[in-house]
Amino acid sequence: MTANSNKSAMFAAIAILLGFGLLFFIMPTITLWLAEHYSVWVAAVFDTLAVLAFFLVFWLRARYQRKH
């Protein structure tokens, strides 16, 4: 790996963590709103999808890096 590649990976990881950090920071508010206006089940599905998306992004990034 080159130094440029390491910087690219670092910036990608920072962007992903900041993006999901913001999502997880506001998630309780979104969850309560969904539960109040729609259903507890809709809120639970949203929370589950948000957590799965976090792992999915890193899994897809690892697959991409393995191929290249």
Secondary structure, 3 states (H helix, E strand, C coil): CCHHHHHHHHHHHHHHHHHHHHHHHHHHHHHHHHHHHCCHHHHHHHHHHHHHHHHHHHHHHHHHHHHC
